């Protein structure tokens, strides 16, 4: 079971988290939904297409991205959160900032997705109370510089150890296990080889907590296919199905309808075997 604010997901089927970037500079859809009205109508469309969770982000984490101030992030995220509050999907806020976490939870957000794994001062305290879902992601370095020279001795062991330590920190702050999901953080301080090793070892993470996978339209798929970002949907859908096969519980995707179709077909054909 995954406890996610107003929602309790049984995890008897993969969940789809649709991405809403309210940013001018996100790598694949930057600038497309940067007015609140556009972001809200995009969210409603993703919900109609079947998204279980909508992930609202007001700061791009693409390699080299410029950090934004807390106020700027709040101004981007809060109107969208309020506009989608009763759309029928759980609402997640993608943020590294404790002040944004607190404001979003107070306004009714169901989940906090922190690519920094709640390491900022005050982040654990900001989310410890209540019943919100929490995504704990691995990142080496910080977005501005993380792709400069990623290095690991053993990437899978190091990512597992990091996530285990962050889960322990959250448990000891009183966070129930049912609230937590982990994410190896594809593309966050990782080369293609690191990403491939982690993808092949998703099964190692599944024992720790439900696993969220975010590979949608990312550059690792560009490297594998030679496609520009606006032509990576088929590769993203293929990777989503493989992630589910390896035990992923939640898929963070831009293309909700296509991902839902692929999962439904995979499940129906799989059940016939
Ligand atoms: N990837 C991105 C942002 N947030 N959160 C989790 N848990 N896992 C991910 O893999 C992940 C994430 C980057 O993708 P996107 O939101 O499309 O772009 P940007 O950060 O440029 O807004």
Boltz pocket constraint, residues with backbone or C-beta under 6 A from the ligand:
constraints:
  - pocket:
      binder: B
      contacts: [[A, 19], [A, 21], [A, 23], [A, 25], [A, 26], [A, 27], [A, 28], [A, 57], [A, 59], [A, 60], [A, 61], [A, 62], [A, 94], [A, 113], [A, 114], [A, 115], [A, 135], [A, 137], [A, 183], [A, 185], [A, 186], [A, 212], [A, 213], [A, 214], [A, 215], [A, 216], [A, 252]]
      max_distance: 6.0
